[in-house]
Each structure stands twice: as C-alpha cells, then as structure tokens.
C-alpha cells in the first residue's frame, strides 16, 4: 500500500513539474527555428564594395550558396557557418555573405555589374547546395569549395579548416 501511495505522489509531483513553464537562461539567445537560420547570415548585396573593404582589411570572404527550404543548407548554417559567424575571432577575420540561388534577387558582383543570384552562382559553379567557398577581395577563389554535406560528423571542422586556410592565404599575399 505504501508503494502505491509513493507512486501516486511521484506521478502527481512529476505532472506538477511538467505543467510548470520552462525557464530560459536570459543571457543566452533562443535557438532559431528551422527557417530562421537562413536569416542570420548577412545576404550578399554589393560584393564589389564588400571585396574592396575585404582587401583593405586583409580578409577573405566566405560565400555561402544555398536554396530556400534546403534541409542540408540549414544543417550547414546551424552546425558550421552561423557558429563561426557568431564567433568574434572568425567574424573579425572573415567577411560572411549568403547567396540564395532561387530567391529571384540580384546582387552586384565583384566586377561591379548587377547579376541575378542564380547567374552569379552559375558563374562560380555553385549551383549544388550548400556550397561554401572562400574568395579574396577580387572574387578569386581560395582553396577548394565544400559542396554538399558529405560527413555530418566532421562538417564544421572542414568549414573551419577552409576558412583558416583562406585567412592564412590572404595574410601571406598581402
């Protein structure tokens, strides 16, 4: 009988705990929803201006090519690109820009000409998404692109290695 009463008490107590509102840590940002990851990274608008500033500051540019609604693109943003963007060390050393291939928008390319996001991605052979590419301030590719998500276990390490290699490359060419 005592065990039944104890079990009843535990059930009541656990249901009371479940009914309590979840507390959040006020100093920590809430996790973005699935689609919000696409809104965190700055969108490419004027790559000519970005390139000139990157050259002046001695920084490479990370170009993140994605498609709207792409599950693997959101994975890439969530696990690798956005955490790097939020890290002050990377943000101080790299210019981050996102190009959504199918958004129907235009941007100014490194040559100063207006181009659709789709045509810009085609020029850079980045139509399979996600594609992460590092370029210098003139838009010249540094290293190999990361195309798709081949290994979820090591993905963020590959992206960080690509960025670090580009940072070193820009420093040595300056």
N, C-alpha and C positions, 0 to 999 in steps of 0.2 A: 504494500500500500504506500509506504514511504517513497519507493522508487517511482510510482505513478504520480504522486504529488510533486516530486522533484522534477520529473519530466514535464509535467504541466507547467510548473514555474519557469523552466528553461524555455519552453515554447512561447509562453507569454512574454518573457523578457526579450527573446530574440525578435518576436514580432514588433515589440515596442522599439527596439533598436532599428529595425528595418523601416519603421514608419517615420523615424527622425530624418529631417532634411540633411543631405550630405553637406559637410563643411568643406570649404575650399580654402586653400592657402592664399591669402590676399596678396602676397608678394610674388606669386607665380602666375604667369599668363595662362588663361584657359586654353586647352587644346583646341585648335581649329577643327571645324567639321571637315568632312571628306573633301568637299568642293572648295573650301576656303584656302587650302594650301596653294591653289593657283593664284590667289590674290596677294600673297605675302611678298613674293619676289618682284622687284621692280620690272616693269614692262619696257622693252626697247621702243623708244620713240625717235630719238635722233642719235644714231650710232656715230655719225661724223663728229658731233660735239662730244659724245662720250669718249670716242677714240682720242681726240685732241687732249682732253683732260687726262685720260689714262696715260698718254705719252708724257705729258708734263709732270705727272705724279709718279711715273715709273711703275705702272700697274698693268697687269694683263686683264683681259675681260673674259668672264665666264658667260658663254651664251648657252642658255637652256632652251632647247626647242621642244615644244610639246603640242599636243592636240587637246582641245577642250573635251573633258569627260574621259580622258585616258587614265585607266586604273594604274598602269605602270608609271605614268608621269607623276601622279600624285604620290605613289610609293617613293619615287626618286626625290621628289620635293621633301616629303615627310622625313625620310631617313638620312638624306645626304645634303642636298642643296640648301634647304632652309636652315638646318642646324649650322651649316658653315656660314651662311649669311648672317645669322644671329650671333655668331662668334666674332667678337670685336677684332681679334687677330686677323681673321680672314677678311672681314669687311674692310679693314684698313689697308689690306694688301691686294684686293681683287675688286674689280667692278663687276657686279652681278646684273645680268639682263635676261629677261624671259621673252621668247618669241612664240606666240601661239599661232601655229601654222594655219589653222582653219577659222580664225576669227574674222576674216574679211577686212582686216585693217591694213593700213600702210604704215611704213616707217621710213626714215631717212637712213640710207645705207652709209657705209664708211666712205663711199665716193661722193656723198652729198646729194645723191639722187633719190627721189621718192620711189619706193618699190612696195609691192604687196608683201605681206608676211609669208605667203605661200611661195612667191617667186624668190624672196630672199633665202628661204630655207632650201629651195632648189639650187640656187647658186652655190650654197655651202654643202650641198649633198647631205642635207639633214632632214629628209622627209620621213624617215622612220623614227618613231618617238618612243621613249625620250632619247634625245641626243644631247650630250653635254660636250661642248667644245671650248677650248681656250684659244683666244686670239690676242694679237698685240693691238696697239692703238690704231694701226693702219688696217686692221681686219685680217691680217695674215695669220693663218692657223699655227698654233704652237703645240706640238705633240699630236698624238692620235686622239680622235674623238672617242667618247664612250657612247656606244649605240645600244639601246635596249637595256634590259636588266638580265645579265647572264647569271649572276650569282647574288642572291639576296644577302648571304652571309658576309660577303666581302665588299659589297657595292659601295658603301660610304668610304671605305678605305681606298678603293680605286679612284673615286672622285677627288678625295683629298690629295692623293698622290699626283693626279693630273694637275690640280691647282698649284701644289707646291713646286712641281717641275716648271710650270709656266712662270711662277713668281721668280724662281731662280734664273730662268732663261731671260726674262725681262731685265733683271738686275745686272746680269753679265753682259748684255748687249748695250747697256746704257753707257 
